[in-house]
Amino acid sequence: MGKTTVTLIKADVGGYPGHSGMHPDLVEEAKKHMRKGVEGGLIKDYRVMACGDDLQLLMSHERGVDNCDVHGVAWRAFEAGTKVAKGLKLYGAGQDLLKDAFSGNIKGMGPGVAEMEFEERKAEPVVAFMMDKTEPGAFNLPMYKIFADPFNTAGLVIDSSCSMGYRFEVWDIMEHKRVFLDTPEESYALLALIGAKSRYVIKRIFPKAGHKIPKDEPVAVVSTEKLYQIAGEYVGKDDPVALVRAQAGLPALGEVLEPFAFPHLVSGWMRGSHNGPLMPVAFSQARCTRFDGPPRVIAAGFQMNNGMLVGPADMFDDPAYDLARQKAQEIADYMRRHGPFEPHRLSAEEMEYTTLPHVLRKLEDRFEKVP
């Protein structure tokens, strides 16, 4: 058996109702096209899931990353889902499909993509994280805590295979550049970047030289597509996804999940224009209602078995996260009381990529110099 590739591709092809959730007909339509991908030998296994109004397509195969055949399976599923959404007059039908025709790779066409290729270990746990009503930088804090914070990940202190640290690939999504930083020795420099989460985003994390996992195999990857950069105007938040490997020389499963017990503030929420708490929820609770939120994250746990997906296990369907959900609701109450004021509303710089500029243009001619 060759290397296994796990590909997670998401798109908003129609919300039900509004931007809150996913109509079951879209899920069933996507499953039809995923089955065709298996029957045609393009993919080995798949799962169709939903987080909020985003359709989530998880596929396993042996074709490597950026494979046009695999991406084509997802694109056709999204196109078919869009057709169903339009037939049901769902909200924002085809919103994330920003190009008219598939050009061989789904990147840059609207959907978010996270995928990794690796040699399966004796036991290979993989967690697929899916978020709604937020942006790729929402993963910065949890990814740092998983792979670089010893107060979160005990393995960094007591497991010799973890204690050497990890290499972070960080993208400047404004300048379209990237930098590689090693932890723990460059932790402060890393934090200086990723604390500015609307610009600097963790893309991939690798083991360092000497780790039992090859240094060119990513152990975590995040989707970093920015919809406003592709479309040229605001079309919604990016609703990122991520894949994380766990155990056997990597952070344990519980260490991978632990950061989400803290509902940290992220950008997005209503109209992509507000800061709010990221709430970890079960699959059945991944419907964004209050003020189109608050932002949600779900976690689907799998064991890989020779390229087949064993799962998913609904990792946040657990009373251990009840306090996190309660705290998120308290934070949501506090932030909502600010109404249209910062820091609930995003800063002026970030609002440049929302619908606010259309309002400001109407006032341009009415501004006058102060004497």
QUIRA-V501266 format. One line per field, one symbol per residue. ss: DSSP state (2 for helix, 1 for strand, 0 for the rest). phi: phi as a letter, one per 20 degrees, with the letter a starting at -180 (. if undefined). burial: 1 if it has 24 or more other C-alpha atoms within 12 Angstrom, else 0. Layout:
ss = ???
phi = ???
burial = ???
This chain:
ss = 00011111111000100000000222222222222222200000111111100111111110000002222222222222222222200010000000000000000000011111110000011111111101000222222222220000002222000000011111110000111111000022222222000001111111100000000001111100002222200000000011111100000022222222200011110222011110110022200000000001111111111001111111000022222222222222222200000000100222200002222220022200000
phi = .efeddcdccbedqebeleebdfgfffffffgfffffffemecebbbdcbcmededddcdacdmemffffffgffffffffffffffelffmgmgeeedecfdobffndpfeccbbdbefegccfcddecdcmbcgffegffffffdbdffedfgfdddffeffncddeddeeeelcbbdcedefdfffffgeffefeddcfebccfegnffegfeefdbbcfcfdfffeenbfcpfelfcbccecmlndgfgfffeggefdfffceqlflmcceafedfcfgfdecedfllafgdcdcdecdeclneeeqeeefeebffdfffffffffffgfffffleefeffffgffffddeggfffffdgfefcfef
burial = 00011111111111110111111111111111111011000111111111111111111111111110111111111111111110000111111111000100111111111111111110011111111111111111111111111101111100001111111111111000001111110010011011111111111111110010100111111111111111000111111111111111111111111111111111111111111111111110111110111111111111111111101101110000100110111011001100000001110001101101000000000000000
